[in-house]
Amino acid sequence: MLYGKDLRLRAIEREDIPRFLRWLNDPGVRQFLVMPEPLSRAKEERWFEELLSHTNEIILAIEILVGEEWLHIGNIGLHRIDLKNKTAVLGTFDLNKQAAGLTAAAGFVNISFSHETF
């Protein structure tokens, strides 16, 4: 895990899939996605399984400390990682409605690049 002040990044887990489905199938979110159809659990599980074999992609859960508990508010990923040229595409997915208005992802960009990712 990578830690910041009241923030952390952790590996996404199979147990996160129901949360991803809640976020991705929310009508307020769906209007901004390129996938017109609702996302099924089977499809999300297939995506997760495929992700485990990717060598050029890292996706981590973004969590913030709320009281004594860690709250998963979204994900951050490095996509199309090119080790030779030391480049990647950064993407964030911040959707937890409980955390609306918080700028946690910005803190993680700083954390993720202060560690030697490549």
ABEGO torsion letter per residue (X at the ends): XBBBBGBBBBBBBAAAAAAAAAAAABAAAAAABABABBBBAAAAAAAAAAAAABAABBBBBBBBBBEABBBBAEBBBBBGBBAAAGBBBBBBBBABAAABGBAAAAAAAAAAAABBAX
